[in-house]
Amino acid sequence: MEARQFFIQPHRKEENIKIHRYCPRCGEKLENALVEGTDRSVCAVCGFIQYLNPSTGVVVLLEGDGRILLGRRCGRVLSGRWSLPGGYINFDEDFLSAAHREVLEETGFHIRILSILSVVTNVISSSLHTLVIVLRAEITGGAAQPGDDLDELMWISAQDSLPEMAFESDRHIIRRFFDSSSFGAPVDPRFAGSPYNLPG
Ligand SMILES: [Zn+2]
């Protein structure tokens, strides 16, 4: 199965891009202007230029006894559908710490990150474009407890059919993992283990 790294969400919503209309620095109304050949919103008073970039996130393919952990989503995006655990990277954290934090918040498990499996672009709507790092991990502690943006957890094996998935990219990642022997790129060992202290 060939790797895919670009996904456009089918039936994505067209919505107004959530951008500033007034300058976040000085409060002046922003104007459209060409900046290096691209149409941007700019502030004529202080020179602020509004750049739009993808949001960066991580998802974790968490293995246990040949199975993969899925969670049912209950947040704002595609609630009720299933996905791999994960989320956005905070500005003050690296992507590996973000993975430890998100998995603990959403599943209750402490993990060891084993490898970097892939990186995918996901165009989810006209205002949501994510760049997601896909990590493979195993459980080192904790107990199953859905939380944050997930309200139910489920283990699936290679023989199981997938439930209604939120993202085509997750479906691809899981099928590719079960179909191939690719184990990805190694991880910086300083961040592979859980940075959280385990009780007991
Ligand atoms: Zn300004």
Boltz pocket constraint, residues with backbone or C-beta under 6 A from the ligand:
constraints:
  - pocket:
      binder: B
      contacts: [[A, 23], [A, 24], [A, 25], [A, 26], [A, 27], [A, 28], [A, 43], [A, 44], [A, 45], [A, 46], [A, 47], [A, 48]]
      max_distance: 6.0
